[in-house]
Every structure is written in C-alpha cells, then in structure tokens.
Amino acid sequence: MKVLFFKYLLLSVFVQSLFAQDTQIKYQDVSQKKMQEQNIEIAKLAAKELSKNLPQKIDKYTTLNSIVNDNSTLIYNFYIDDKLKSDDMIRNLDHSRMRQAVVDGVCSTSKRFLKAGVNISYIYMSSKSKTLLFRFDVTQDKCNYSSQK
C-alpha cells in the first residue's frame, strides 16, 4: 500500500510540475528533449523509491527482485520458481494468460506514468535456470484510454 501511495504521490507531483509552468509558456513550447529529460528523471526516482522493500514475494511462484529504469522505462524484474513445471512448460502454458494480466494491470494501475511518457516493462526470469521466460513491454498505445477518463 505504501508503494502504491508513493507511486501516485510521485506522479501527481510530476503532473503538477508539468502544468504549473508560467502562464506565458504554453505546453507545446516545451521541447521534446526537455519532456524526455523529465520522464527519465521521474523513472529514475520512481525506480529508486519502489525498490526500497525488494525483493518481495508476490505469490507462491513469483518474487519481484528489482525495479530499475532504462531512460524513461521502468523495468520490473521478477523470478518465477515453479518446481513442478519446466521453463518450456511455463513459457508455453502461461505466456498468453500472463501477458493479458500484465497489460491489463499496468494499464489500470500505471495510467499516469504511461500518459506522462514513462513506459513499463515486466521481465520474468526462471529462478532455476536464470533464463528469460517472458518480457512484456507496456506503452500508452497498448492501453485503451479513449473511453476512460
């Protein structure tokens, strides 16, 4: 809950700073480079704050190990530990279900980040073999915000 609160607090400060510009400066006058620099800084601060309580067990198979930023992308790194399934079984059986859950979840919980130009990636690694199982990259264009407020 603290993490969620901080995430929204951080994002609201960011959004306020965007719109609290001098009234003589219009939004479109802010250069693309300046916006990108702000997005990178927000991602860096968010990654640092969200990582404070990691690693964290998510469920009986999944542990969130780290959150880092790569420019304006937040990267969540998970390990999956399923002793009953091989890595190939996990990839084949769980990919579609997990992709949909991740995209839907990120689109609903990270709407402000995405709309501000901060992208989010979820990387799932095997705890047994340390190999990549899944990578889901979520950007604003993957979310259906047109009918939402």
N, CA, C and O of each residue as an XYZ file, in Angstrom:
596
protein
N       0.817     -1.183      0.000
C       0.000      0.000      0.000
C       0.873      1.264      0.000
O       0.557      2.253     -0.661
N       1.990      1.205      0.765
C       2.896      2.354      0.794
C       3.474      2.615     -0.589
O       3.628      3.762     -1.007
N       3.791      1.533     -1.291
C       4.374      1.660     -2.624
C       3.378      2.319     -3.564
O       3.734      3.222     -4.322
N       2.140      1.870     -3.516
C       1.108      2.435     -4.371
C       0.886      3.910     -4.036
O       0.752      4.740     -4.935
N       0.848      4.234     -2.744
C       0.667      5.618     -2.331
C       1.808      6.482     -2.858
O       1.572      7.562     -3.398
N       3.052      6.005     -2.701
C       4.187      6.795     -3.167
C       4.140      6.969     -4.671
O       4.428      8.050     -5.185
N       3.782      5.918     -5.374
C       3.725      5.987     -6.832
C       2.766      7.087     -7.288
O       3.091      7.870     -8.180
N       1.607      7.141     -6.683
C       0.639      8.167     -7.062
C       1.072      9.554     -6.586
O       0.834     10.550     -7.270
N       1.706      9.617     -5.413
C       2.205     10.893     -4.923
C       3.290     11.431     -5.849
O       3.275     12.606     -6.217
N       4.230     10.568     -6.223
C       5.310     10.966     -7.111
C       4.771     11.421     -8.458
O       5.204     12.436     -9.005
N       3.841     10.674     -8.973
C       3.276     11.020    -10.266
C       2.475     12.323    -10.195
O       2.527     13.132    -11.122
N       1.736     12.530     -9.102
C       0.955     13.765     -9.007
C       1.876     14.986     -8.917
O       1.562     16.043     -9.464
N       3.007     14.840     -8.230
C       3.978     15.940     -8.174
C       4.513     16.219     -9.573
O       4.658     17.373     -9.975
N       4.801     15.155    -10.304
C       5.291     15.309    -11.672
C       4.266     16.010    -12.544
O       4.602     16.949    -13.265
N       3.036     15.568    -12.485
C       1.988     16.163    -13.314
C       1.759     17.625    -12.924
O       1.583     18.481    -13.790
N       1.763     17.906    -11.619
C       1.606     19.287    -11.180
C       2.739     20.162    -11.696
O       2.517     21.305    -12.098
N       3.953     19.622    -11.683
C       5.079     20.425    -12.169
C       4.961     20.704    -13.662
O       5.395     21.752    -14.142
N       4.370     19.758    -14.395
C       4.172     19.993    -15.829
C       3.189     21.125    -16.085
O       3.394     21.950    -16.975
N       2.130     21.159    -15.305
C       1.073     22.128    -15.558
C       1.232     23.415    -14.747
O       0.471     24.365    -14.933
N       2.215     23.449    -13.853
C       2.428     24.644    -13.061
C       3.429     25.586    -13.727
O       4.018     26.438    -13.063
N       3.614     25.437    -14.998
C       4.516     26.304    -15.741
C       3.951     27.734    -15.737
O       2.753     27.948    -15.550
N       4.817     28.663    -15.940
C       4.413     30.056    -16.066
C       3.328     30.163    -17.135
O       3.427     29.528    -18.185
N       2.313     30.949    -16.879
C       1.189     31.032    -17.808
C       1.604     31.563    -19.178
O       0.884     31.368    -20.158
N       2.738     32.221    -19.258
C       3.193     32.723    -20.553
C       3.803     31.608    -21.405
O       3.919     31.748    -22.623
N       4.192     30.506    -20.768
C       4.787     29.397    -21.511
C       3.689     28.382    -21.774
O       3.054     27.881    -20.845
N       3.478     28.092    -23.010
C       2.456     27.128    -23.374
C       3.041     25.725    -23.382
O       4.240     25.547    -23.599
N       2.208     24.745    -23.148
C       2.630     23.348    -23.084
C       3.399     22.936    -24.334
O       4.438     22.285    -24.226
N       2.918     23.297    -25.501
C       3.583     22.883    -26.737
C       4.932     23.562    -26.941
O       5.705     23.145    -27.804
N       5.232     24.611    -26.153
C       6.514     25.278    -26.267
C       7.632     24.516    -25.559
O       8.810     24.786    -25.792
N       7.270     23.565    -24.697
C       8.278     22.765    -24.008
C       8.874     21.800    -25.030
O       8.150     21.067    -25.705
N      10.166     21.809    -25.131
C      10.815     20.989    -26.148
C      10.651     19.501    -25.848
O      10.497     19.084    -24.700
N      10.690     18.734    -26.907
C      10.604     17.275    -26.772
C      11.757     16.762    -25.913
O      11.584     15.840    -25.116
N      12.932     17.364    -26.078
C      14.097     16.952    -25.303
C      13.868     17.192    -23.810
O      14.222     16.346    -22.988
N      13.292     18.316    -23.458
C      13.019     18.642    -22.055
C      12.006     17.653    -21.467
O      12.162     17.202    -20.332
N      10.979     17.322    -22.237
C       9.982     16.359    -21.764
C      10.642     15.000    -21.534
O      10.368     14.347    -20.527
N      11.499     14.571    -22.443
C      12.186     13.291    -22.298
C      13.084     13.294    -21.063
O      13.144     12.302    -20.337
N      13.778     14.401    -20.822
C      14.625     14.515    -19.634
C      13.799     14.385    -18.360
O      14.219     13.726    -17.409
N      12.625     15.015    -18.340
C      11.741     14.909    -17.180
C      11.251     13.474    -16.988
O      11.190     12.984    -15.861
N      10.905     12.807    -18.080
C      10.444     11.425    -17.998
C      11.534     10.503    -17.440
O      11.256      9.614    -16.635
N      12.765     10.726    -17.873
C      13.886      9.922    -17.385
C      14.086     10.152    -15.893
O      14.312      9.204    -15.141
N      14.004     11.387    -15.469
C      14.174     11.704    -14.049
C      13.061     11.083    -13.207
O      13.331     10.545    -12.133
N      11.832     11.148    -13.671
C      10.709     10.537    -12.952
C      10.915      9.031    -12.854
O      10.716      8.453    -11.786
N      11.309      8.385    -13.947
C      11.539      6.936    -13.929
C      12.661      6.580    -12.961
O      12.570      5.582    -12.246
N      13.713      7.385    -12.933
C      14.833      7.124    -12.035
C      14.399      7.242    -10.569
O      14.737      6.387     -9.750
N      13.661      8.288    -10.246
C      13.184      8.479     -8.873
C      12.194      7.394     -8.463
O      12.247      6.890     -7.342
N      11.303      7.042     -9.365
C      10.317      6.003     -9.059
C      11.007      4.659     -8.827
O      10.677      3.955     -7.873
N      11.956      4.297     -9.685
C      12.671      3.031     -9.528
C      13.395      2.977     -8.184
O      13.373      1.953     -7.501
N      14.023      4.064     -7.817
C      14.755      4.113     -6.547
C      13.799      3.929     -5.368
O      14.076      3.144     -4.461
N      12.697      4.635     -5.378
C      11.752      4.559     -4.262
C      11.029      3.217     -4.212
O      10.862      2.641     -3.137
N      10.603      2.721     -5.355
C       9.855      1.464     -5.387
C      10.726      0.257     -5.044
O      10.200     -0.793     -4.673
N      12.029      0.388     -5.158
C      12.952     -0.723     -4.896
C      13.317     -0.874     -3.424
O      13.977     -1.845     -3.054
N      12.914      0.038     -2.603
C      13.359      0.041     -1.207
C      12.989     -1.227     -0.433
O      13.731     -1.623      0.465
N      11.887     -1.862     -0.748
C      11.441     -3.034      0.003
C      11.582     -4.336     -0.785
O      10.823     -5.282     -0.574
N      12.549     -4.378     -1.684
C      12.725     -5.570     -2.512
C      13.926     -6.373     -2.053
O      14.865     -5.809     -1.491
N      13.917     -7.674     -2.280
C      12.921     -8.453     -3.013
C      11.633     -8.630     -2.205
O      11.620     -8.545     -0.977
N      10.551     -8.879     -2.948
C       9.247     -9.038     -2.319
C       8.504    -10.199     -2.988
O       8.380    -10.254     -4.212
N       8.021    -11.111     -2.168
C       7.248    -12.260     -2.672
C       5.891    -11.757     -3.130
O       5.181    -11.102     -2.367
N       5.518    -12.064     -4.393
C       4.248    -11.634     -4.967
C       3.182    -12.707     -4.766
O       2.062    -12.417     -4.345
N       3.542    -13.931     -5.068
C       2.660    -15.077     -4.844
C       3.553    -16.292     -4.616
O       4.767    -16.145     -4.478
N       2.972    -17.488     -4.574
C       3.783    -18.650     -4.224
C       4.837    -19.000     -5.274
O       5.753    -19.770     -4.984
N       4.728    -18.450     -6.489
C       5.695    -18.732     -7.548
C       6.569    -17.534     -7.925
O       7.633    -17.716     -8.518
N       6.150    -16.342     -7.598
C       6.757    -15.133     -8.169
C       7.350    -14.224     -7.097
O       6.729    -13.963     -6.067
N       8.562    -13.752     -7.363
C       9.230    -12.783     -6.492
C       9.663    -11.600     -7.335
O      10.295    -11.767     -8.378
N       9.319    -10.402     -6.880
C       9.794     -9.168     -7.520
C      11.157     -8.864     -6.931
O      11.278     -8.564     -5.744
N      12.194     -8.942     -7.775
C      13.567     -8.768     -7.304
C      14.066     -7.343     -7.371
O      14.747     -6.875     -6.458
N      13.730     -6.643     -8.453
C      14.256     -5.289     -8.591
C      13.390     -4.476     -9.535
O      12.643     -5.010    -10.354
N      13.515     -3.183     -9.394
C      12.898     -2.229    -10.312
C      13.992     -1.240    -10.673
O      14.563     -0.582     -9.803
N      14.276     -1.143    -11.957
C      15.306     -0.224    -12.437
C      14.710      0.630    -13.548
O      13.638      0.332    -14.076
N      15.416      1.680    -13.885
C      14.973      2.460    -15.037
C      16.013      2.365    -16.137
O      17.217      2.304    -15.888
N      15.513      2.356    -17.350
C      16.353      2.438    -18.546
C      15.790      3.621    -19.320
O      14.795      3.497    -20.034
N      16.429      4.742    -19.172
C      15.898      6.005    -19.685
C      14.517      6.231    -19.092
O      14.386      6.298    -17.870
N      13.487      6.352    -19.911
C      12.159      6.637    -19.382
C      11.288      5.382    -19.267
O      10.061      5.464    -19.327
N      11.922      4.234    -19.103
C      11.194      2.978    -18.919
C      11.498      2.405    -17.544
O      12.660      2.270    -17.160
N      10.445      2.069    -16.806
C      10.589      1.349    -15.551
C      10.594     -0.136    -15.875
O       9.698     -0.630    -16.559
N      11.601     -0.845    -15.386
C      11.728     -2.275    -15.660
C      11.593     -3.033    -14.339
O      12.406     -2.887    -13.427
N      10.540     -3.845    -14.271
C      10.279     -4.690    -13.113
C      10.855     -6.068    -13.413
O      10.479     -6.690    -14.407
N      11.766     -6.557    -12.564
C      12.423     -7.847    -12.767
C      11.901     -8.863    -11.748
O      12.020     -8.673    -10.537
N      11.325     -9.940    -12.268
C      10.729    -10.982    -11.438
C      11.471    -12.303    -11.649
O      12.054    -12.543    -12.707
N      11.437    -13.153    -10.620
C      11.838    -14.546    -10.750
C      10.611    -15.413    -10.552
O       9.800    -15.167     -9.659
N      10.480    -16.435    -11.393
C       9.416    -17.417    -11.244
C      10.058    -18.723    -10.792
O      11.016    -19.204    -11.396
N       9.514    -19.282     -9.723
C      10.014    -20.534     -9.173
C       8.856    -21.521     -9.098
O       8.089    -21.526     -8.135
N       8.741    -22.356    -10.125
C       7.702    -23.387    -10.162
C       8.413    -24.726    -10.284
O       8.879    -25.103    -11.359
N       8.488    -25.426     -9.179
C       9.231    -26.680     -9.133
C       8.579    -27.793     -9.945
O       9.235    -28.782    -10.274
N       7.303    -27.647    -10.271
C       6.589    -28.695    -10.995
C       6.618    -28.522    -12.511
O       6.311    -29.462    -13.245
N       6.985    -27.331    -12.989
C       6.991    -27.077    -14.432
C       8.405    -26.749    -14.903
O       9.184    -26.104    -14.202
N       8.706    -27.210    -16.103
C       9.974    -26.818    -16.723
C       9.831    -25.400    -17.271
O       8.723    -24.873    -17.368
N      10.942    -24.796    -17.624
C      10.904    -23.451    -18.214
C      10.066    -23.438    -19.487
O       9.284    -22.514    -19.713
N      10.233    -24.469    -20.320
C       9.450    -24.536    -21.563
C       7.962    -24.667    -21.284
O       7.142    -24.066    -21.978
N       7.613    -25.447    -20.274
C       6.195    -25.581    -19.916
C       5.625    -24.229    -19.467
O       4.515    -23.854    -19.846
N       6.389    -23.519    -18.668
C       5.927    -22.205    -18.199
C       5.723    -21.280    -19.388
O       4.694    -20.611    -19.488
N       6.697    -21.239    -20.290
C       6.580    -20.371    -21.472
C       5.345    -20.728    -22.302
O       4.586    -19.848    -22.708
N       5.155    -22.011    -22.548
C       4.058    -22.448    -23.413
C       2.685    -22.326    -22.761
O       1.721    -21.939    -23.422
N       2.585    -22.646    -21.489
C       1.280    -22.678    -20.825
C       0.846    -21.332    -20.263
O      -0.352    -21.057    -20.187
N       1.782    -20.500    -19.872
C       1.434    -19.300    -19.115
C       1.578    -17.990    -19.876
O       1.114    -16.957    -19.393
N       2.203    -17.995    -21.048
C       2.526    -16.753    -21.750
C       1.296    -15.887    -22.031
O       1.267    -14.724    -21.627
N       0.302    -16.411    -22.700
C      -0.864    -15.601    -23.086
C      -1.614    -15.067    -21.875
O      -1.994    -13.897    -21.833
N      -1.822    -15.934    -20.896
C      -2.544    -15.533    -19.691
C      -1.787    -14.423    -18.957
O      -2.384    -13.433    -18.534
N      -0.491    -14.592    -18.811
C       0.301    -13.598    -18.094
C       0.388    -12.295    -18.865
O       0.295    -11.218    -18.275
N       0.569    -12.378    -20.190
C       0.648    -11.158    -20.994
C      -0.609    -10.316    -20.793
O      -0.521     -9.113    -20.550
N      -1.758    -10.938    -20.893
C      -3.011    -10.205    -20.743
C      -3.145     -9.612    -19.346
O      -3.554     -8.461    -19.193
N      -2.800    -10.401    -18.324
C      -2.889     -9.910    -16.943
C      -1.946     -8.734    -16.705
O      -2.318     -7.758    -16.053
N      -0.725     -8.828    -17.234
C       0.250     -7.752    -17.040
C      -0.207     -6.482    -17.757
O      -0.206     -5.405    -17.160
N      -0.592     -6.592    -19.015
C      -1.013     -5.403    -19.767
C      -2.226     -4.760    -19.111
O      -2.252     -3.544    -18.920
N      -3.231     -5.559    -18.765
C      -4.418     -5.004    -18.112
C      -4.068     -4.348    -16.782
O      -4.540     -3.251    -16.479
N      -3.239     -5.024    -15.992
C      -2.855     -4.488    -14.685
C      -2.057     -3.201    -14.791
O      -2.337     -2.236    -14.080
N      -1.071     -3.179    -15.668
C      -0.240     -1.977    -15.836
C      -1.083     -0.825    -16.379
O      -0.950      0.312    -15.926
N      -1.940     -1.116    -17.337
C      -2.780     -0.054    -17.907
C      -3.685      0.579    -16.856
O      -3.946      1.780    -16.908
N      -4.163     -0.217    -15.908
C      -5.061      0.350    -14.898
C      -4.317      0.973    -13.724
O      -4.760      1.996    -13.202
N      -3.195      0.388    -13.290
C      -2.513      0.919    -12.109
C      -1.459      1.976    -12.426
O      -1.074      2.742    -11.543
N      -0.994      2.029    -13.656
C       0.098      2.947    -14.005
C      -0.312      3.931    -15.097
O       0.526      4.399    -15.868
N      -1.575      4.234    -15.156
C      -2.119      5.107    -16.201
C      -1.387      6.447    -16.273
O      -1.063      6.925    -17.360
N      -1.131      7.042    -15.128
C      -0.482      8.363    -15.123
C       0.955      8.288    -15.623
O       1.408      9.165    -16.359
N       1.668      7.242    -15.224
C       3.028      7.069    -15.746
C       2.999      6.955    -17.259
O       3.737      7.651    -17.956
N       2.149      6.079    -17.764
C       2.089      5.841    -19.203
C       1.695      7.097    -19.960
O       2.289      7.411    -20.992
N       0.699      7.820    -19.461
C       0.271      9.045    -20.140
C       1.338     10.137    -20.088
O       1.360     11.037    -20.927
N       2.223     10.048    -19.092
C       3.312     11.018    -18.986
C       4.532     10.612    -19.812
O       5.539     11.319    -19.822
N       4.442      9.478    -20.504
C       5.551      9.050    -21.357
C       6.545      8.124    -20.687
O       7.613      7.862    -21.239
N       6.210      7.618    -19.495
C       7.060      6.641    -18.815
C       6.504      5.256    -19.140
O       5.381      4.927    -18.758
N       7.290      4.454    -19.842
C       6.867      3.108    -20.230
C       7.230      2.115    -19.140
O       8.051      2.408    -18.271
N       6.613      0.931    -19.188
C       6.834     -0.067    -18.151
C       7.078     -1.424    -18.805
O       6.352     -1.836    -19.709
N       8.116     -2.106    -18.326
C       8.430     -3.453    -18.798
C       8.450     -4.409    -17.616
O       8.966     -4.085    -16.547
N       7.879     -5.593    -17.823
C       7.919     -6.665    -16.842
C       8.761     -7.779    -17.441
O       8.450     -8.290    -18.517
N       9.824     -8.153    -16.745
C      10.705     -9.220    -17.190
C      10.628    -10.352    -16.171
O      10.844    -10.152    -14.976
N      10.318    -11.536    -16.670
C      10.206    -12.719    -15.827
C      11.331    -13.692    -16.183
O      11.479    -14.099    -17.335
N      12.114    -14.054    -15.174
C      13.229    -14.976    -15.346
C      12.942    -16.250    -14.557
O      12.207    -16.231    -13.570
N      13.525    -17.341    -14.998
C      13.431    -18.600    -14.280
C      14.381    -18.565    -13.093
O      15.555    -18.227    -13.249
N      13.892    -18.906    -11.920
C      14.791    -18.952    -10.768
C      15.715    -20.167    -10.843
O      16.783    -20.177    -10.231
N      15.299    -21.195    -11.598
C      16.127    -22.413    -11.735
C      17.281    -22.186    -12.706
O      18.442    -22.405    -12.357
N      16.966    -21.751    -13.912
C      17.982    -21.665    -14.966
C      18.518    -20.252    -15.195
O      19.506    -20.059    -15.904
N      17.856    -19.270    -14.587
C      18.230    -17.845    -14.767
C      18.078    -17.395    -16.210
O      18.763    -16.468    -16.642
N      17.193    -18.035    -16.961
C      16.929    -17.645    -18.349
C      15.616    -16.880    -18.438
O      14.753    -16.981    -17.567
N      15.492    -16.124    -19.500
C      14.301    -15.330    -19.730
C      13.105    -16.227    -20.035
O      13.169    -17.116    -20.885
N      12.008    -15.968    -19.315
C      10.755    -16.663    -19.596
C       9.828    -15.766    -20.400
O       9.280    -16.191    -21.418
N       9.648    -14.527    -19.950
C       8.741    -13.588    -20.611
C       9.283    -12.174    -20.467
O      10.003    -11.852    -19.522
N       8.914    -11.342    -21.435
C       9.124     -9.895    -21.325
C       7.888     -9.239    -21.921
O       7.507     -9.502    -23.062
N       7.271     -8.376    -21.115
C       6.081     -7.664    -21.563
C       6.360     -6.168    -21.457
O       6.577     -5.647    -20.363
N       6.353     -5.486    -22.591
C       6.593     -4.049    -22.643
C       5.255     -3.351    -22.829
O       4.527     -3.620    -23.784
N       4.942     -2.447    -21.901
C       3.656     -1.758    -21.939
C       3.902     -0.269    -22.160
O       4.624      0.386    -21.408
N       3.282      0.235    -23.209
C       3.316      1.655    -23.521
C       1.878      2.157    -23.569
O       0.936      1.366    -23.608
N       1.721      3.452    -23.566
C       0.378      4.035    -23.562
C      -0.473      3.527    -24.720
O      -1.676      3.326    -24.553
N       0.117      3.317    -25.874
C      -0.658      2.899    -27.043
C      -1.219      1.469    -26.917
O      -2.081      1.074    -27.701
N      -0.730      0.695    -25.934
C      -1.287     -0.648    -25.723
C      -2.504     -0.633    -24.801
O      -3.155     -1.659    -24.604
N      -2.802      0.525    -24.245
C      -3.936      0.650    -23.333
C      -5.073      1.387    -24.029
O      -4.843      2.285    -24.840
N      -6.280      1.004    -23.706
C      -7.451      1.635    -24.302
C      -7.972      2.724    -23.361
O      -8.874      2.491    -22.556
N      -7.385      3.913    -23.480
C      -7.792      5.022    -22.625
C      -8.819      5.930    -23.290
O      -9.310      6.859    -22.650
N      -9.151      5.698    -24.521
C     -10.039      6.609    -25.245
C     -11.430      6.689    -24.622
O     -12.058      7.747    -24.656
N     -11.916      5.594    -24.060
C     -13.255      5.607    -23.461
C     -13.218      5.840    -21.968
O     -14.263      5.880    -21.319
N     -11.999      5.999    -21.401
C     -11.855      6.204    -19.966
C     -11.529      7.649    -19.683
O     -11.008      8.353    -20.548
N     -11.827      8.095    -18.488
C     -11.485      9.463    -18.080
C     -10.100      9.501    -17.516
O      -9.626     10.564    -17.115
